[in-house]
């Protein structure tokens, strides 16, 4: 995936609550700088994924909330930027910080749903560090375009359905679906302690 650096440096023109928040609150003047600003915010879950400005208000976000914010900005600016969800097998090699959790449960990988952007054929991730690349690229097992309003229950349901199929395919009998979801939650909590 590419970093925020491939986003268009188009100056922001006034209009819309997201654009106004970037212009006034964050002093961000162009679309690429908005991506850089969002990347600089720490990883952390937000209180209300339906709040369009929650990432800016709480000064943190996840892949879902950060990318939904940039997608909303793109819509207000008339830019062709899609919000995507992809599912991949999360390992310590492609998601630094989850290795200890996976090892504790004797798992090599666990399917994870990740949000990102797509523009002019390029996948863009404003949550992962560009200076600290992982040693393994993410290989997507599923990908689809979603709306910013689908980062809550829709994303969770899609993820759980995929995880259920993965468990069957792997013939994984050591854990129930609920237990694997709890392992996944531990992995996400571990990411909050890592400077992504």
C-alpha positions in Angstrom: 0.0 0.0 0.0 1.0 3.6 -0.6 1.3 6.3 2.0 -0.5 9.6 2.2 2.3 11.0 0.0 0.6 9.8 -3.2 -2.6 11.8 -2.4 -3.3 14.8 -4.7 -1.9 18.1 -3.2 -5.0 19.9 -4.4 -5.8 23.0 -2.3 -8.9 22.7 -0.2 -11.7 25.0 -1.2 -14.2 26.1 1.6 -17.4 24.1 2.0 -18.7 21.3 4.1 -18.1 20.5 7.8 -15.1 18.2 7.2 -13.4 20.7 4.9 -14.1 23.6 7.3 -12.7 21.5 10.2 -9.5 20.8 8.4 -9.1 24.5 7.3 -9.9 26.1 10.6 -9.1 23.6 13.4 -6.1 21.8 11.8 -4.7 24.6 9.6 -4.5 22.1 6.7 -4.6 23.7 3.3 -4.5 20.8 0.8 -5.7 17.3 0.4 -2.3 15.6 0.7 -1.6 17.6 3.9 -4.9 16.3 5.3 -3.7 12.8 4.8 -0.4 13.6 6.5 -2.1 15.2 9.4 -4.5 12.2 9.9 -1.4 9.9 9.7 0.2 11.8 12.5 -2.6 11.2 14.9 -2.2 8.2 17.2 -3.9 4.9 16.6 -6.9 4.4 19.0 -10.6 3.6 19.0 -13.1 6.4 18.8 -16.2 6.7 20.9 -18.7 7.3 18.0 -17.8 6.0 14.5 -21.0 7.8 13.2 -19.5 11.2 14.1 -17.9 12.5 10.9 -15.4 14.6 12.9 -14.7 12.2 15.8 -11.0 11.7 14.7 -10.3 15.4 14.9 -12.2 15.9 18.1 -10.5 13.0 19.9 -7.2 13.4 18.1 -6.9 9.7 17.4 -8.5 7.1 15.1 -8.4 3.6 13.6 -8.1 2.6 10.0 -11.8 2.8 9.7 -12.4 6.3 11.2 -9.3 7.9 9.8 -10.0 6.7 6.2 -13.7 7.5 6.5 -12.7 11.1 7.5 -10.4 11.4 4.4 -13.1 9.9 2.2 -15.7 12.5 3.5 -13.2 15.2 2.8 -12.6 13.9 -0.8 -16.4 13.9 -1.4 -16.7 17.5 -0.3 -13.8 18.4 -2.5 -15.1 16.4 -5.5 -12.1 14.1 -5.6 -12.3 10.6 -6.9 -11.2 8.7 -3.8 -12.9 5.5 -2.7 -13.1 4.1 0.8 -12.2 0.4 0.7 -12.3 -2.5 3.1 -9.9 -5.4 2.6 -9.5 -8.6 4.5 -6.1 -10.1 4.9 -4.3 -12.6 7.1 -2.8 -10.5 9.9 0.7 -11.7 11.1 3.5 -10.0 13.0 5.3 -9.6 9.6 2.6 -7.5 8.1 1.1 -5.9 11.2 3.9 -5.1 13.7 2.7 -5.4 17.3 0.4 -8.4 17.0 3.0 -11.2 17.1 3.1 -11.7 20.9 -0.7 -12.1 21.0 -0.8 -14.6 18.1 2.1 -16.6 19.5 0.4 -16.8 22.9 -2.6 -18.5 21.2 -0.4 -20.6 18.9 -1.8 -18.9 15.8 0.4 -17.9 12.8 -2.3 -15.5 11.4 -5.8 -14.2 11.9 -8.0 -12.6 9.3 -8.3 -8.8 9.8 -10.6 -6.3 8.1 -8.6 -3.2 7.2 -9.9 0.1 5.7 -7.9 2.2 3.3 -8.4 4.4 0.3 -8.2 3.9 -3.5 -7.4 6.6 -5.9 -6.4 6.4 -9.6 -5.8 2.7 -9.1 -3.4 3.2 -6.1 -4.3 1.8 -2.6 -3.5 4.4 0.0 -3.1 3.8 3.8 -2.9 6.8 6.1 -2.6 4.7 9.2 0.6 2.8 8.6 4.1 4.3 9.0 6.0 4.9 5.8 9.4 5.0 7.5 8.9 1.6 9.2 7.8 -0.8 6.6 6.8 -4.3 7.6 8.7 -7.1 6.1 5.6 -8.6 4.4 3.1 -6.9 2.2 -0.6 -7.3 2.9 -2.1 -9.9 0.5 -5.8 -9.1 0.3 -8.2 -12.1 0.4 -11.3 -9.9 -0.1 -11.8 -6.3 -1.2 -14.8 -4.1 -1.7 -15.7 -0.4 -1.8 -17.8 0.9 1.1 -19.3 4.2 2.2 -18.1 6.1 5.3 -21.4 5.1 7.0 -20.5 1.4 6.7 -17.4 1.4 9.0 -19.5 0.2 12.0 -21.8 -2.8 12.1 -21.5 -3.5 8.3 -17.7 -3.9 8.6 -17.9 -6.0 11.8 -20.5 -8.3 10.2 -18.5 -8.8 7.0 -15.4 -9.5 9.1 -17.2 -12.1 11.3 -18.6 -13.8 8.3 -15.2 -14.0 6.7 -13.6 -15.3 9.9 -16.3 -18.0 10.2 -15.5 -19.3 6.7 -11.7 -19.0 7.4 -12.1 -21.2 10.5 -13.9 -23.8 8.4 -11.3 -23.7 5.7 -8.5 -24.0 8.2 -10.3 -26.8 10.0 -9.4 -24.9 13.2 -10.9 -26.7 16.1 -8.9 -25.3 19.0 -11.0 -22.1 19.3 -14.7 -21.1 18.9 -15.6 -18.1 16.8 -16.1 -16.0 20.0 -12.7 -17.0 21.3 -11.0 -16.0 18.0 -12.8 -12.7 18.0 -11.5 -12.1 21.5 -7.9 -12.9 20.2 -8.5 -10.4 17.5 -9.6 -7.8 20.0 -6.3 -8.4 21.9 -4.4 -7.9 18.7 -6.1 -4.6 18.2 -5.4 -3.5 21.8 -1.7 -4.4 21.2 -1.7 -2.0 18.2 -2.8 0.9 20.4 0.6 0.4 22.2 2.5 0.5 19.0 3.4 3.7 17.1 2.0 2.4 13.8 
